[in-house]
Amino acid sequence: MSDEDKEFEKLEAEIETKGRDLRKHSKLNKRPEKYGLCATCVCFTYYKTIYEKETASCSKLHIWLNSIDRIKECVDYYPFDQQSLYDMIQLAHIRSPGKLGKLGF
């Protein structure tokens, strides 16, 4: 096994470990379910003040959300815990640096 292959395996193991740590300590566990579909979306913004005032919004649609009239369907919905195609392409470039053309995953 060449030094380049060993370095690649080391990098791949490090990425897997960090990914596992991120999933373990995900902010998804702190997101209130009462906002329905939006609570699991990347565009969901939520905060709570020390006086228990809650505010939620959608950064994609630029709207304020409430827990009574929840969003049921959204064309811009993207799950919080999944990688985007852009993220996958960036990883593909890491896996084969210097190679132009076909990307691999």
C-alpha positions in Angstrom: 0.0 0.0 0.0 1.4 3.3 -1.0 1.8 6.4 1.3 -0.9 8.1 -0.7 -3.3 5.3 -0.1 -2.5 5.2 3.6 -3.0 9.0 3.9 -6.3 8.6 2.0 -7.5 5.9 4.4 -6.5 8.0 7.4 -8.4 11.0 6.0 -11.5 8.9 5.3 -11.4 7.5 8.9 -11.2 11.0 10.3 -14.1 12.2 8.2 -16.2 9.2 9.4 -15.3 9.8 13.0 -16.2 13.5 12.8 -19.4 12.7 11.0 -20.4 10.3 13.7 -19.6 12.8 16.4 -21.7 15.5 14.7 -24.7 13.1 14.3 -24.3 12.2 18.0 -24.4 15.8 19.2 -26.8 17.0 16.5 -28.9 20.2 17.0 -31.8 18.2 15.7 -32.5 16.9 19.2 -33.0 20.5 20.4 -35.4 21.5 17.7 -39.1 21.6 18.9 -41.4 19.3 17.0 -44.4 21.6 17.4 -43.3 23.5 14.2 -44.0 20.4 12.1 -42.1 19.9 8.9 -40.0 23.0 9.4 -38.4 21.7 12.5 -36.4 19.2 10.5 -35.4 21.6 7.7 -32.1 23.2 7.1 -33.8 26.6 6.7 -35.4 26.5 10.2 -34.2 29.1 12.6 -35.3 28.9 16.3 -34.4 30.6 19.5 -35.8 30.9 23.0 -35.1 33.8 25.4 -34.4 33.6 29.1 -38.1 34.7 29.6 -39.3 31.6 27.6 -40.3 33.7 24.5 -39.9 31.4 21.5 -39.3 32.7 17.9 -39.0 30.6 14.8 -38.5 31.6 11.1 -37.7 30.2 7.7 -34.5 31.7 6.3 -35.3 30.5 2.8 -38.9 31.9 2.5 -38.2 34.8 4.9 -41.4 34.1 7.0 -42.1 33.9 10.7 -43.4 30.5 11.8 -45.9 29.6 14.5 -46.9 26.3 16.1 -50.6 26.6 15.5 -50.7 27.0 11.8 -47.8 24.8 10.8 -46.3 24.4 7.3 -47.6 21.1 5.8 -45.8 21.1 2.5 -42.9 23.1 1.1 -41.0 23.0 -2.2 -37.8 24.3 -0.6 -37.8 21.7 2.2 -34.4 20.1 2.7 -33.7 17.7 5.6 -31.4 19.0 8.3 -29.5 15.7 8.8 -28.7 14.9 5.1 -25.8 16.2 3.0 -26.6 18.4 0.0 -25.4 17.5 -3.5 -22.9 20.4 -3.2 -21.5 18.8 0.0 -21.2 15.4 -1.7 -19.4 17.0 -4.7 -16.9 18.7 -2.3 -16.2 15.3 -0.7 -15.7 13.8 -4.2 -13.0 16.4 -4.9 -11.3 15.5 -1.7 -11.3 11.8 -2.6 -9.7 12.4 -5.9 -7.7 15.6 -5.8 -6.0 16.7 -9.0 -8.3 14.5 -11.1 -10.6 16.5 -13.3 -13.6 15.0 -15.1 -15.7 12.3 -13.6 -16.4 12.6 -9.8 -16.6 9.6 -7.6 -18.3 9.0 -4.3 
